[in-house]
Amino acid sequence: MPAQCAICGKQRRVANNVSHSNIKTKSQQRPNLQRVHVTIGGSRKRVRVCTRCLRSGFVSKAP
């Protein structure tokens, strides 16, 4: 299972750490994913959703 949001598809980004001497090494920036219970199609499922989708109201937690 990839580190990816089930709603918006946000996934990891690859960036460079740049030192003072301009040496570049790879780093990963991962999204802030939360495992929440969501009602989809009348059934309750557990999905990984980023916090921006939760905050914006694209999904609502199942009771």
C-alpha positions as CSV (number, residue, x, y, z in Angstrom):
1,M,0.0,0.0,0.0
2,P,1.7,3.2,-1.1
3,A,1.8,6.3,1.1
4,Q,-0.9,8.0,-0.8
5,C,-4.2,9.8,0.0
6,A,-7.2,7.9,-1.0
7,I,-9.1,11.1,-1.9
8,C,-6.8,13.5,-3.6
9,G,-3.9,11.1,-4.5
10,K,-1.3,13.2,-2.7
11,Q,1.9,11.1,-2.4
12,R,5.6,11.4,-1.5
13,R,7.8,14.1,-3.0
14,V,11.5,13.7,-3.7
15,A,13.6,16.7,-2.9
16,N,17.2,17.6,-2.3
17,N,18.9,18.4,1.0
18,V,21.5,21.0,0.1
19,S,24.4,21.4,2.5
20,H,26.5,24.5,3.1
21,S,29.1,23.2,0.6
22,N,26.3,22.6,-2.0
23,I,26.4,18.8,-1.7
24,K,23.0,17.5,-2.7
25,T,21.5,14.3,-1.2
26,K,18.0,12.9,-1.8
27,S,15.3,13.2,0.8
28,Q,11.6,12.3,0.8
29,Q,8.7,14.5,2.0
30,R,5.7,12.3,2.9
31,P,2.1,13.6,3.3
32,N,0.5,13.6,6.7
33,L,-1.8,10.6,6.3
34,Q,-4.4,9.5,8.9
35,R,-6.2,6.2,9.0
36,V,-9.9,7.0,9.4
37,H,-13.2,5.2,9.1
38,V,-15.2,6.6,6.2
39,T,-18.7,5.7,4.9
40,I,-18.4,5.0,1.2
41,G,-21.3,3.6,-0.7
42,G,-23.2,2.7,2.4
43,S,-20.4,0.6,3.9
44,R,-17.8,1.6,6.5
45,K,-14.2,1.4,5.3
46,R,-10.9,2.4,6.8
47,V,-8.9,4.5,4.4
48,R,-5.7,6.6,4.5
49,V,-6.6,10.3,4.1
50,C,-4.4,13.4,4.2
51,T,-5.1,16.0,6.9
52,R,-5.9,18.6,4.2
53,C,-8.8,16.5,2.9
54,L,-10.1,16.0,6.4
55,R,-9.8,19.7,7.3
56,S,-11.5,20.8,4.0
57,G,-14.4,18.4,4.5
58,F,-13.9,16.2,1.5
59,V,-14.5,13.2,3.7
60,S,-16.3,12.9,7.0
61,K,-15.5,10.4,9.7
62,A,-18.0,7.6,10.1
63,P,-19.7,7.4,13.5
